[in-house]
Amino acid sequence: MDVDEIDEEEFGFSRNYFLAKELGSSRKKSARKLSEIDLVDEEELRQVAANIEPKHEKEVKHLISSYESSYSNWLFALRCGFALLMYGFGSKKALMEDFATKSLTEYSVVVVNGYLQSINLKQVVITLAELLWDQLKLGRKTPSGSLCKSQQPFNTRSMSYLLTFLDKPDLEVEDCFVCILVHNIDGPGLRDSDSQQCLARIASCSHVRMVASIDHVNAPLLWDKKMVHTQFDWYWCHVPTFAPYKVETKFFPFILAHGGSAQSVKTASIVLQSLTPNAQNVFKVLAEHQLAHPDEEGMPTNNLYSTCRERFLVSSQVTLNSHLTEFKDHELIKTKRNSDGQDCLCIPLTNEALQKLIAEII
């Protein structure tokens, strides 16, 4: 090919490029907006998704059961002070809970569902401290020194105090720890820097062992070098399960779907079912008051405490406050100030939706 032919070919390519640009810019642009799209109701979309027939169930079940041969190695890693990090495609919720059920029977286990939209880590640390205290007492391993001063209730203690208690080097107890299972440590309720720093501090405590899972490809970017190698001290476990994320996706809104009151009731019901019976009954007291007094701005906190105390649902204001904190974290209740200056509690649902919710949790 001579020089003239090469120049002609390059000229033709350039001319076609600019002609295409001119034609592209002259085309009429669509005036349609995203807001004009006819969105499907979220509850209807979830029902359709739930009816999708799963595939390869037998193979998935066999794959998950094959990891049982690694349970002894994982337990050994925990006893050596490492934290387990499960990664790989597929939900690891069933696998982690099966491991805890079969291999962590000697230890107390706390489960944290990171796929929820909000999580109260202070309450998690309080629970860990209470379980460790009970474990020490039952094993008659409580030393006569400073630990005797660390008596319950732990819910009145500061976060710094609780973490110090979980990290006490002077307990002189071998193989004494509590376990924390964190499903989706990279979930929406734990993705912020403060939550990750708090989790790293928890994992670094000498009497705590952590088992966690990640699913986002960029999850390791949440941690710096110190957190990975010094605080979490991860033992990485590649455990692809290919299991569907049925539970985890219940709390995520569908794209191109709008939520309704039915979805709000369903979400609130799922959250309430994960709480203790006493917490459910406290919420029911508040809901019944709101239905009986629709014209009021809410139920005063003092009245709620008196009613719950009469029904033996709570023993102190501190216990009630812990329930209310859970409700607020999950956006089940809101606080308002009425015309008398009292703090009142209300549930952000319509009366019809509230009646459906009460019927589901009874």
Salt bridges, closest charged atoms under 4 A:
GLU36 OE1 - ARG32 NE 2.98
GLU42 OE2 - ARG46 NH2 2.94
GLU68 OE1 - LYS102 NZ 3.34
GLU97 OE2 - LYS93 NZ 2.85
GLU97 OE2 - HIS183 NE2 3.25
ASP98 OD1 - LYS102 NZ 3.41
GLU106 OE1 - ARG79 NH2 3.84
ASP175 OD2 - ARG79 NE 3.75
ASP215 OD1 - LYS92 NZ 2.82
GLU288 OE1 - ARG311 NH1 3.73
GLU296 OE1 - HIS289 NE2 3.67
ASP343 OD1 - ARG337 NH2 3.11
GLU352 OE2 - LYS356 NZ 3.97
